[in-house]
Amino acid sequence: MNVKATLLASAITLAPFAAMGADLTVGFSQIGSESGWRAAETTVTRQEAEKRGIDLKFADAQQKQENQIKAIRGFIAQGVDAILLAPVVATGWDEVLEEAADAEIPVVLLDRTVDASDELYLTAVTSDLVHEGRVAGQWLAEEMAGQPCRIVELQGTTGSSPAIDRKKGFEEGIAGAEGLEIVRSQTGDFTRSQGKVVMESFLKAEGGENICALYAHNDDMAVGAIQAIKEAGLKPGEDIRIVAIDAVPDAHLAIANGEMNATIELTPNMAGPALDALEAYLADGTMPAKWIQTESKLYTAADDNQAVYEEKKGLGY
């Protein structure tokens, strides 16, 4: 199938929407609530839809791709105007995205990408996931300043684009630093509970004295790991340096308390740029870029993390 020359070309032939906001119904297939960041993204997406008067149809997939595919087909059957998709994994989306294209319903990807033709979605609103990992690796390389460091890594959900890209970026970030070595790497599925369980296994296998640093693909796993490190009689942030990604409130609090060293921010407001792009497209066919990149920022102990914690804690993390 040729996707009708592309989803977008076919949809542009439709008459523009006369009014926006209250006239729009948008389906949102969310991965679930595996982390504080994910919960904040859901909160902010609801807020962004509400302030625009958009009727947001929400579906929680509970970390299962089959639930997301079912939800998307449900949105198509309901005749929604657009679909927001935060894909749990990168592969296996072609068929259902083609169904949305056939129905001339534009799809916007949030915070993750898919291994499918970019003709099948309007745009993807994400951070540069490889860059996030690279910043984490470069921070650790600079922190070690030439000293050797045995690193353990808590990966995200196997097969997800953040897990793939954040691993790649981190490895690039430490590549030029002599003596930095990843000695253990295992998925913690982006959850706090699994982060603790896997960190306990790392400590048992390597011995806490032989682990210099922890790199976690998200803060929730890092926070779980902090508990495991403390229970092992070690001082997180001192005996084992910790760098992670997302910049959720609990990570800022951990840095403020000296139990974590650095985090790279991933904004939970993917929906703002996504809905702006959708409204412009549905109004007059304005085509967004295929990738709308959000900003990332490195936070360390040099920042006022207590103040940042107070600012963020009400966002639903």
SESEMI-333276 format. One record per atom (N, C-alpha, C): x, y, z; residue in one letter. Coordinates in steps of 0.02 Angstrom, whole numbers, padded with zeros to 5 digits, always signed. Layout:
N
XYZa
...
END
This chain:
317
+00042-00060+00000m
+00000+00000+00000m
+00043+00062+00000m
+00023+00115-00037n
+00064+00175-00044n
+00043+00230+00003n
+00001+00215+00051v
-00022+00263+00102v
-00050+00326+00068v
-00081+00314+00010k
-00116+00368-00026k
-00070+00428-00039k
-00011+00414-00061a
+00041+00464-00076a
+00070+00495-00014a
+00041+00482+00040t
+00055+00498+00110t
-00010+00522+00142t
-00013+00506+00207l
-00070+00527+00248l
-00082+00601+00239l
-00029+00639+00239l
-00036+00711+00243l
-00062+00740+00177l
-00037+00715+00122a
-00059+00742+00057a
-00133+00731+00048a
-00158+00672+00068s
-00229+00658+00059s
-00272+00700+00105s
-00248+00711+00166a
-00289+00748+00213a
-00292+00821+00197a
-00240+00848+00164i
-00240+00919+00147i
-00296+00936+00099i
-00318+00887+00061t
-00372+00900+00013t
-00439+00912+00047t
-00443+00896+00111l
-00505+00907+00147l
-00515+00981+00160l
-00577+01002+00169a
-00591+01071+00186a
-00562+01086+00255a
-00530+01145+00264p
-00502+01162+00329p
-00557+01165+00382p
-00537+01150+00443f
-00584+01157+00498f
-00600+01231+00507f
-00663+01247+00514a
-00682+01317+00522a
-00664+01343+00590a
-00665+01301+00639a
-00649+01323+00708a
-00607+01269+00741a
-00569+01292+00790m
-00524+01246+00824m
-00548+01235+00895m
-00505+01204+00935g
-00518+01198+01006g
-00578+01155+01021g
-00634+01187+01037a
-00693+01152+01060a
-00721+01104+01007a
-00702+01116+00944d
-00727+01072+00890d
-00685+01010+00881d
-00630+01005+00917l
-00583+00950+00907l
-00591+00895+00959l
-00587+00834+00935t
-00583+00775+00979t
-00518+00740+00963t
-00477+00730+01014v
-00411+00700+01004v
-00404+00639+01049v
-00384+00584+01020g
-00370+00524+01059g
-00297+00524+01083g
-00285+00503+01144f
-00217+00500+01171f
-00204+00431+01198f
-00161+00393+01164s
-00140+00327+01187s
-00075+00335+01226s
-00082+00332+01292q
-00025+00339+01337q
+00002+00270+01356q
+00068+00266+01364i
+00100+00203+01382i
+00071+00174+01447i
+00067+00217+01497g
+00044+00196+01563g
+00065+00246+01615g
+00087+00223+01672s
+00111+00267+01725s
+00171+00235+01759s
+00218+00212+01718e
+00275+00175+01744e
+00324+00218+01782e
+00318+00284+01774s
+00366+00329+01807s
+00332+00394+01826s
+00365+00433+01869g
+00339+00498+01887g
+00336+00544+01827g
+00386+00539+01784w
+00386+00581+01724w
+00325+00566+01681w
+00309+00502+01673r
+00252+00482+01631r
+00187+00511+01660r
+00180+00508+01726a
+00120+00536+01758a
+00116+00611+01745a
+00173+00645+01748a
+00174+00717+01735a
+00156+00732+01663a
+00180+00691+01616e
+00162+00702+01546e
+00087+00696+01537e
+00056+00648+01569t
-00017+00640+01565t
-00052+00701+01593t
-00030+00724+01651t
-00060+00783+01683t
-00056+00844+01637t
+00004+00856+01610v
+00015+00915+01568v
-00025+00909+01503v
-00030+00848+01475t
-00069+00839+01414t
-00142+00855+01425t
-00169+00832+01482r
-00238+00849+01499r
-00247+00925+01506r
-00199+00957+01539q
-00202+01029+01549q
-00200+01067+01482q
-00154+01045+01438e
-00148+01078+01373e
-00211+01070+01331e
-00242+01011+01334a
-00304+01000+01297a
-00361+01043+01327a
-00365+01044+01393e
-00419+01081+01427e
-00416+01155+01411e
-00356+01184+01412k
-00352+01256+01401k
-00368+01275+01329k
-00365+01225+01283r
-00383+01238+01214r
-00456+01219+01200r
-00490+01190+01249g
-00558+01167+01238g
-00563+01104+01197g
-00509+01065+01195i
-00508+01003+01157i
-00537+00945+01198i
-00578+00905+01167d
-00605+00845+01200d
-00552+00790+01193d
-00518+00775+01248l
-00464+00726+01247l
-00490+00658+01270l
-00484+00608+01226k
-00502+00539+01243k
-00439+00503+01265k
-00435+00482+01328f
-00374+00455+01356f
-00378+00379+01363f
-00324+00345+01344a
-00320+00273+01352a
-00252+00254+01382a
-00254+00222+01440d
-00193+00199+01475d
-00179+00127+01452d
-00121+00116+01422a
-00105+00051+01393a
-00073+00003+01443a
-00057+00027+01503q
-00026-00015+01555q
+00035-00051+01528q
+00076-00014+01491q
+00141-00038+01466q
+00135-00094+01414q
+00077-00102+01381k
+00068-00156+01333k
+00051-00128+01264k
+00091-00148+01215q
+00079-00124+01147q
+00011-00145+01120q
-00009-00206+01136e
-00074-00229+01110e
-00131-00185+01134e
-00124-00157+01195n
-00175-00111+01220n
-00175-00046+01182n
-00115-00023+01163q
-00111+00038+01124q
-00141+00030+01055q
-00126-00026+01023i
-00154-00039+00957i
-00231-00042+00960i
-00256-00076+01011k
-00329-00080+01020k
-00359-00010+01031k
-00325+00031+01071a
-00350+00099+01084a
-00350+00141+01020a
-00297+00136+00980i
-00294+00174+00918i
-00351+00153+00871i
-00363+00089+00867r
-00419+00066+00824r
-00486+00091+00852r
-00491+00095+00917g
-00551+00123+00947g
-00559+00197+00930g
-00505+00234+00931f
-00507+00305+00913f
-00528+00313+00840f
-00501+00270+00797i
-00518+00273+00726i
-00593+00260+00717i
-00619+00209+00752a
-00690+00193+00747a
-00734+00250+00772a
-00710+00287+00822q
-00747+00344+00849q
-00745+00404+00803q
-00697+00404+00756g
-00692+00460+00710g
-00660+00522+00741g
-00611+00512+00783v
-00577+00570+00813v
-00543+00611+00759v
-00527+00673+00776d
-00495+00718+00728d
-00419+00706+00723d
-00390+00680+00777a
-00318+00667+00778a
-00302+00619+00835a
-00242+00591+00832i
-00220+00544+00883i
-00150+00563+00907i
-00142+00564+00973l
-00076+00570+01004l
-00055+00501+01027l
+00007+00482+01011l
+00032+00415+01028l
+00100+00420+01061l
+00105+00395+01123a
+00170+00386+01156a
+00186+00311+01151a
+00224+00290+01102p
+00232+00218+01088p
+00276+00182+01139p
+00251+00126+01165v
+00287+00090+01217v
+00351+00058+01190v
+00350+00035+01127v
+00409+00008+01094v
+00413+00039+01025v
+00470+00028+00990a
+00481+00061+00926a
+00452+00024+00866a
+00444-00042+00872t
+00423-00081+00813t
+00350-00104+00818t
+00323-00126+00761g
+00257-00157+00760g
+00198-00110+00752g
+00211-00050+00724w
+00158+00000+00719w
+00130+00010+00648w
+00164-00018+00598d
+00146-00002+00529d
+00072-00013+00512d
+00046-00071+00531e
-00023-00087+00512e
-00074-00039+00541e
-00069-00025+00605v
-00120+00019+00636v
-00110+00091+00614v
-00049+00112+00601l
-00038+00180+00576l
-00065+00187+00505l
-00060+00134+00465e
-00089+00135+00399e
-00165+00139+00403e
-00195+00108+00454e
-00267+00112+00463e
-00288+00184+00479e
-00248+00217+00520a
-00262+00288+00535a
-00254+00331+00473a
-00202+00316+00433a
-00192+00352+00371a
-00250+00343+00323a
-00275+00282+00317d
-00333+00268+00274d
-00394+00309+00297d
-00400+00318+00362a
-00456+00356+00390a
-00442+00431+00389a
-00383+00451+00363e
-00363+00521+00359e
-00363+00554+00427e
-00338+00517+00477i
-00331+00543+00545i
-00256+00552+00559i
-00233+00614+00567p
-00162+00625+00580p
-00141+00600+00649p
-00082+00570+00651v
-00054+00544+00714v
+00009+00583+00731v
+00014+00603+00794v
+00074+00637+00819v
+00106+00593+00872v
+00170+00580+00865l
+00207+00540+00914l
+00231+00586+00970l
+00225+00562+01032l
+00248+00600+01090l
+00305+00565+01125l
+00360+00599+01135d
+00418+00581+01176d
+00456+00519+01154d
+00429+00481+01107r
+00463+00422+01080r
+00449+00417+01005r
+00493+00380+00971t
+00485+00372+00899t
+00468+00299+00882t
+00453+00287+00819v
+00436+00219+00796v
+00478+00201+00735v
+00488+00137+00725d
+00522+00112+00666d
+00470+00100+00612d
+00447+00154+00581a
+00397+00151+00528a
+00408+00210+00483a
+00380+00207+00423s
+00387+00263+00376s
+00360+00327+00407s
+00397+00383+00397d
+00373+00446+00425d
+00313+00473+00386d
+00294+00439+00332e
+00233+00457+00297e
+00171+00438+00338e
+00180+00395+00388l
+00123+00370+00426l
+00106+00412+00487l
+00146+00464+00501y
+00128+00509+00556y
+00144+00581+00536y
+00109+00627+00569l
+00116+00698+00552l
+00183+00726+00575l
+00199+00714+00637t
+00262+00738+00666t
+00276+00699+00730t
+00337+00704+00754a
+00356+00674+00818a
+00384+00729+00862a
+00356+00735+00922v
+00380+00785+00971v
+00420+00748+01024v
+00486+00754+01020t
+00529+00718+01066t
+00590+00761+01084t
+00625+00739+01135s
+00691+00766+01147s
+00740+00729+01101s
+00803+00750+01102d
+00855+00712+01068d
+00881+00660+01118d
+00854+00600+01113l
+00869+00548+01162l
+00943+00528+01163l
+00974+00527+01105v
+01045+00511+01102v
+01085+00566+01137v
+01065+00628+01125h
+01098+00685+01157h
+01094+00681+01233h
+01035+00662+01259e
+01027+00655+01331e
+01078+00606+01360e
+01083+00547+01328g
+01131+00498+01351g
+01202+00522+01345g
+01216+00558+01291r
+01284+00584+01280r
+01302+00634+01334r
+01256+00678+01352v
+01268+00727+01405v
+01283+00692+01471v
+01245+00638+01486a
+01258+00600+01548a
+01328+00570+01547a
+01348+00541+01490g
+01414+00511+01485g
+01469+00562+01490g
+01460+00619+01457q
+01511+00672+01459q
+01517+00700+01529q
+01461+00707+01564w
+01465+00731+01633w
+01507+00684+01676w
+01494+00619+01670l
+01532+00571+01710l
+01606+00571+01691l
+01620+00575+01627a
+01690+00577+01605a
+01726+00637+01635a
+01693+00695+01635e
+01723+00755+01664e
+01730+00748+01740e
+01680+00717+01771e
+01680+00708+01844e
+01739+00663+01865e
+01753+00612+01826m
+01807+00565+01843m
+01876+00593+01827m
+01879+00639+01780a
+01942+00674+01765a
+02001+00627+01757a
+01991+00575+01717g
+02046+00530+01702g
+02053+00470+01749g
+02015+00469+01803q
+02017+00412+01849q
+01976+00354+01820q
+01995+00292+01834p
+01955+00235+01811p
+01888+00231+01847p
+01838+00204+01813c
+01771+00200+01843c
+01733+00141+01814c
+01712+00097+01858r
+01670+00040+01839r
+01597+00060+01846r
+01561+00057+01791i
+01493+00084+01787i
+01442+00028+01781i
+01387+00035+01816v
+01329-00009+01805v
+01274+00033+01774v
+01235+00000+01731e
+01184+00036+01692e
+01116+00004+01701e
+01067+00046+01718l
+00997+00025+01721l
+00963+00049+01657l
+00948+00001+01613q
+00917+00018+01549q
+00841+00025+01557q
+00812+00061+01509g
+00739+00067+01506g
+00708+00005+01475g
+00644+00010+01459t
+00607-00047+01431t
+00641-00072+01368t
+00654-00137+01365t
+00688-00167+01309t
+00650-00154+01244t
+00686-00128+01194g
+00655-00115+01129g
+00625-00046+01122g
+00622-00007+01176s
+00595+00061+01172s
+00648+00108+01145s
+00627+00161+01110s
+00676+00208+01082s
+00717+00243+01135s
+00689+00262+01194p
+00732+00293+01244p
+00787+00246+01269p
+00770+00183+01278a
+00821+00135+01302a
+00876+00127+01250a
+00857+00121+01187i
+00906+00113+01133i
+00950+00175+01127i
+00918+00233+01123d
+00955+00294+01108d
+00994+00321+01168d
+00966+00315+01228r
+01002+00339+01286r
+01064+00296+01301r
+01059+00232+01285k
+01118+00189+01292k
+01171+00209+01241k
+01149+00218+01179k
+01196+00237+01126k
+01231+00303+01143k
+01193+00352+01165g
+01221+00417+01181g
+01271+00415+01238g
+01254+00377+01290f
+01299+00371+01348f
+01365+00339+01327f
+01361+00286+01287e
+01421+00253+01264e
+01465+00300+01222e
+01432+00343+01183e
+01470+00393+01145e
+01502+00443+01192e
+01466+00461+01246g
+01491+00512+01292g
+01552+00490+01331g
+01558+00426+01345i
+01616+00401+01384i
+01669+00371+01339i
+01657+00369+01274a
+01701+00333+01228a
+01774+00358+01230a
+01783+00423+01238g
+01851+00449+01237g
+01884+00453+01305g
+01849+00429+01356a
+01875+00434+01425a
+01908+00368+01445a
+01972+00369+01454e
+02008+00308+01472e
+01989+00284+01542e
+01976+00219+01548g
+01963+00190+01613g
+01890+00188+01633g
+01845+00216+01592l
+01773+00213+01605l
+01744+00151+01570l
+01714+00107+01608e
+01692+00042+01581e
+01624+00023+01610e
+01577+00005+01566i
+01512-00021+01588i
+01521-00095+01603i
+01515-00114+01666v
+01528-00184+01685v
+01464-00225+01692v
+01408-00192+01704r
+01342-00226+01708r
+01290-00181+01676r
+01244-00212+01639s
+01191-00174+01606s
+01129-00218+01601s
+01074-00194+01629q
+01013-00235+01629q
+00952-00189+01632q
+00897-00211+01603t
+00837-00170+01605t
+00806-00167+01674t
+00783-00107+01691g
+00743-00098+01751g
+00673-00076+01733g
+00659-00078+01667d
+00592-00065+01640d
+00564+00004+01658d
+00609+00051+01671f
+00590+00120+01687f
+00552+00127+01753f
+00550+00076+01795t
+00511+00081+01857t
+00556+00085+01918t
+00532+00117+01969r
+00569+00125+02031r
+00581+00058+02064r
+00530+00016+02064s
+00535-00049+02098s
+00587-00093+02065s
+00587-00095+01998q
+00636-00136+01963q
+00706-00106+01966q
+00709-00040+01969g
+00774-00008+01978g
+00807-00031+02042g
+00768-00037+02094k
+00794-00061+02159k
+00815-00134+02155k
+00772-00175+02125v
+00786-00247+02120v
+00850-00260+02080v
+00856-00227+02023v
+00914-00238+01980v
+00977-00210+02012v
+00972-00153+02045m
+01031-00125+02079m
+01054-00172+02134m
+01008-00203+02169e
+01027-00252+02220e
+01067-00310+02189e
+01046-00331+02130s
+01083-00386+02097s
+01152-00362+02075s
+01158-00299+02052f
+01223-00272+02034f
+01270-00271+02095f
+01244-00248+02151l
+01284-00243+02212l
+01307-00312+02235l
+01262-00360+02229k
+01280-00429+02250k
+01332-00459+02203k
+01325-00447+02139a
+01370-00476+02090a
+01440-00444+02090a
+01441-00378+02098e
+01504-00341+02091e
+01536-00323+02158e
+01493-00314+02210g
+01517-00286+02272g
+01516-00210+02267g
+01485-00178+02316g
+01477-00105+02312g
+01542-00067+02304g
+01595-00094+02334e
+01660-00060+02331e
+01690-00061+02260e
+01663-00104+02217n
+01689-00110+02148n
+01646-00074+02097n
+01595-00038+02121i
+01553+00001+02077i
+01566+00075+02089i
+01588+00109+02038c
+01605+00180+02044c
+01545+00225+02029c
+01504+00204+01980a
+01449+00247+01959a
+01391+00207+01932a
+01332+00237+01937l
+01271+00210+01909l
+01245+00259+01857l
+01229+00233+01798y
+01194+00271+01747y
+01126+00239+01737y
+01072+00277+01749a
+01004+00252+01742a
+00969+00289+01685a
+00932+00253+01644h
+00898+00283+01587h
+00840+00328+01608h
+00818+00322+01670n
+00772+00373+01696n
+00781+00380+01772n
+00753+00433+01798d
+00762+00450+01869d
+00727+00400+01915d
+00670+00374+01895d
+00634+00329+01939d
+00676+00267+01955d
+00709+00239+01905m
+00753+00183+01919m
+00811+00204+01964m
+00837+00264+01954a
+00891+00289+01996a
+00869+00297+02068a
+00808+00322+02079v
+00783+00330+02147v
+00774+00262+02180v
+00750+00212+02143g
+00747+00145+02170g
+00815+00118+02188g
+00864+00131+02144a
+00932+00109+02156a
+00963+00142+02217a
+00946+00205+02229i
+00971+00240+02288i
+00952+00203+02351i
+00890+00179+02354q
+00867+00141+02412q
+00908+00077+02421q
+00921+00043+02365a
+00961-00019+02369a
+01032-00004+02393a
+01061+00050+02370i
+01129+00069+02391i
+01131+00085+02465i
+01081+00121+02488k
+01079+00138+02560k
+01070+00075+02603k
+01028+00030+02580e
+01016-00032+02617e
+01079-00076+02619e
+01124-00066+02570a
+01187-00103+02569a
+01240-00070+02612a
+01221-00017+02646g
+01268+00016+02691g
+01315+00065+02657g
+01298+00086+02596l
+01339+00133+02558l
+01304+00200+02553l
+01343+00251+02533k
+01316+00318+02526k
+01307+00335+02453k
+01244+00336+02429p
+01232+00355+02360p
+01253+00427+02348p
+01282+00440+02290g
+01306+00507+02276g
+01378+00518+02297g
+01402+00476+02344e
+01472+00480+02367e
+01509+00416+02350e
+01489+00360+02380d
+01521+00296+02365d
+01508+00275+02293d
+01448+00289+02271i
+01429+00274+02201i
+01398+00336+02171i
+01429+00363+02120r
+01402+00422+02086r
+01341+00400+02045r
+01292+00445+02041i
+01230+00428+02006i
+01211+00483+01958i
+01201+00464+01895v
+01176+00510+01844v
+01119+00476+01808v
+01066+00514+01796a
+01006+00486+01763a
+00973+00539+01720a
+00916+00522+01693i
+00881+00567+01646i
+00807+00574+01665i
+00781+00632+01657d
+00711+00653+01663d
+00703+00716+01704d
+00743+00723+01758a
+00738+00780+01804a
+00669+00784+01836a
+00647+00728+01865v
+00584+00728+01902v
+00596+00757+01971v
+00544+00779+02007p
+00554+00811+02072p
+00595+00770+02121p
+00584+00705+02125d
+00622+00664+02173d
+00696+00662+02157d
+00714+00670+02093a
+00785+00672+02075a
+00816+00737+02099a
+00779+00792+02091h
+00804+00856+02117h
+00813+00853+02192h
+00765+00821+02226l
+00770+00815+02299l
+00830+00772+02318l
+00841+00719+02281a
+00899+00675+02294a
+00965+00713+02285a
+00969+00754+02233i
+01029+00793+02222i
+01038+00844+02279i
+00983+00876+02297a
+00986+00925+02352a
+01010+00892+02417a
+00993+00828+02426n
+01013+00792+02486n
+01080+00756+02479n
+01113+00765+02422g
+01179+00736+02412g
+01178+00662+02395g
+01120+00635+02377e
+01114+00563+02363e
+01113+00547+02289e
+01118+00598+02247m
+01120+00589+02175m
+01163+00647+02149m
+01193+00638+02091n
+01241+00688+02068n
+01218+00730+02009n
+01180+00700+01963a
+01160+00737+01904a
+01099+00706+01871a
+01059+00748+01839t
+01002+00725+01799t
+00994+00771+01739t
+00972+00743+01684i
+00960+00781+01623i
+00885+00787+01613i
+00862+00848+01605e
+00789+00860+01603e
+00758+00838+01538e
+00702+00804+01545l
+00657+00789+01489l
+00591+00823+01506l
+00572+00875+01469t
+00510+00910+01486t
+00449+00865+01477t
+00401+00867+01524p
+00340+00828+01515p
+00290+00861+01467p
+00305+00923+01446n
+00258+00958+01402n
+00274+00944+01329n
+00258+00884+01307m
+00261+00866+01236m
+00196+00886+01201m
+00142+00889+01240a
+00076+00901+01210a
+00068+00972+01185a
+00099+01020+01218g
+00093+01089+01196g
+00114+01098+01124g
+00177+01081+01107p
+00198+01086+01037p
+00158+01040+00990p
+00138+00981+01015a
+00101+00934+00974a
+00033+00962+00955a
-00003+00990+01004l
-00069+01017+00990l
-00065+01081+00949l
-00013+01121+00959d
-00003+01180+00917d
+00004+01158+00844d
+00044+01106+00832a
+00054+01081+00764a
-00010+01053+00734a
-00047+01016+00775l
-00110+00987+00752l
-00162+01041+00734l
-00168+01090+00777e
-00218+01143+00764e
-00201+01181+00700e
-00138+01196+00689a
-00118+01231+00628a
-00130+01188+00567a
-00114+01125+00572y
-00124+01079+00516y
-00197+01070+00498y
-00238+01059+00549l
-00310+01047+00537l
-00345+01111+00515l
-00318+01169+00533a
-00349+01232+00514a
-00338+01248+00440a
-00276+01242+00417d
-00262+01263+00349d
-00210+01221+00312d
-00195+01163+00340g
-00148+01119+00307g
-00075+01135+00318g
-00060+01180+00366t
+00010+01197+00381t
+00047+01135+00403t
+00101+01120+00368m
+00139+01059+00382m
+00194+01073+00433m
+00195+01036+00489p
+00250+01044+00536p
+00312+01007+00513p
+00368+01021+00543a
+00428+00981+00532a
+00414+00910+00555a
+00450+00862+00526k
+00439+00792+00546k
+00464+00778+00617k
+00507+00821+00642w
+00531+00814+00711w
+00530+00881+00745w
+00492+00886+00798i
+00491+00946+00840i
+00531+00929+00903i
+00589+00960+00911q
+00634+00942+00965q
+00622+00985+01026q
+00618+00954+01084t
+00613+00990+01147t
+00683+00998+01177t
+00690+01045+01223e
+00756+01060+01252e
+00772+01012+01310e
+00837+01002+01321s
+00861+00963+01377s
+00910+01005+01417s
+00911+00997+01483k
+00956+01035+01526k
+00987+00989+01578k
+01051+00999+01591l
+01087+00962+01641l
+01081+00997+01709l
+01061+00959+01760y
+01059+00984+01828y
+01110+00946+01870y
+01149+00983+01910t
+01197+00953+01956t
+01189+00986+02024t
+01233+00968+02070a
+01231+00997+02137a
+01243+01073+02136a
+01270+01099+02080a
+01282+01171+02074a
+01217+01210+02067a
+01162+01176+02050d
+01097+01209+02041d
+01058+01208+02107d
+01008+01253+02111d
+00965+01255+02170d
+00910+01203+02161d
+00926+01140+02175n
+00880+01085+02163n
+00820+01086+02210n
+00828+01112+02270q
+00771+01116+02315q
+00718+01162+02286q
+00740+01218+02257a
+00692+01265+02227a
+00658+01234+02166a
+00697+01197+02125v
+00668+01165+02066v
+00617+01111+02088v
+00634+01076+02141y
+00587+01026+02168y
+00521+01058+02187y
+00524+01114+02221e
+00463+01148+02242e
+00421+01171+02182e
+00455+01191+02128e
+00420+01213+02067e
+00385+01156+02032e
+00416+01097+02033k
+00391+01041+01993k
+00343+00994+02030k
+00344+00995+02094k
+00309+00942+02132k
+00233+00942+02121k
+00205+00997+02097g
+00133+00999+02087g
+00110+00979+02017g
+00157+00953+01976l
+00140+00937+01907l
+00116+00866+01897l
+00107+00828+01951g
+00080+00761+01945g
+00132+00707+01939g
+00195+00724+01952y
+00248+00673+01949y
+00236+00619+02000y
END
